[in-house]
């Protein structure tokens, strides 16, 4: 993600998600589906009708079922593997079997993967926003200037802290 000069000069370690220059333009985004908001405290959609990660997770948990935590871990982890396999199989068909890319089909398959990730994270007591932030922090440390083949191959290179990056 590009960061504008104003945000760089603030010296804040947090990614400036609310900066209009540093974040994508959301003016042409539309809400997905027609989820009803049951609570003003935890609505699945934010004020402009766009899912937040945690809002999605709340909505996904409505259909998670299963009380036994051990069963939840197993079911949701294996579900991720199964659905990721469906995504891989679909892309294989596009790349090697001459199937046209169908973005709606791909979207549905990726949504299934996301559902399992959201429910597994919830089972572990994690929000999707915490998981996403931890992943970005890990990638930021590993690839401070964007992806690098050298840093990918030489994983023993000391990760850099954000404040060390110019």
C-alpha positions, 0 to 999 in steps of 0.5 A: 500500500502506498502511503502519502507524505502527510501520513509518513510524516506523522510517524505513526506505526499504524497503517493509516486506514482512514486516510483518503489518499492512502486508502481505496476510493469506496464511493462506488462500492455497493453492499453485498447481499441483504444481511439484516442488522440485528444490533446497532452495537455489532452490525455486520455492515459498516455505516456505508454498507461495506463489510468490515472484516469483523462484521463479516465474521459476526454474520458468518457465525450465524451459520457456524453451528456446533457446540463442541470446540474440538469438533469446531477446530477440526471441521473448520480447519479441514473445511479451509483445506477442502474449499482451498482445494476447490479454488485450486481445482477451478483455477487448474481448469481455467489454466490447463483445461480451457475453461473461461474464468468466471469471476462469480464462481471464483468469488463464491469459492473464495467466499467459502474459504473466507467463511471457514477462516472466519469461523476457525478464527472465532473458535480460537478467540480471534477476530478477522481484523486481528488475524489480518493485522498480524499477517500484514505486520509479518509481511511488512517485517519480511518485505519492507520494500514490497516483495523481493525474490532475494528476501523470499529465498533468504528468509534468515535476513533480519526483518526490518522494523517500520521505523527503520524503513526510509 
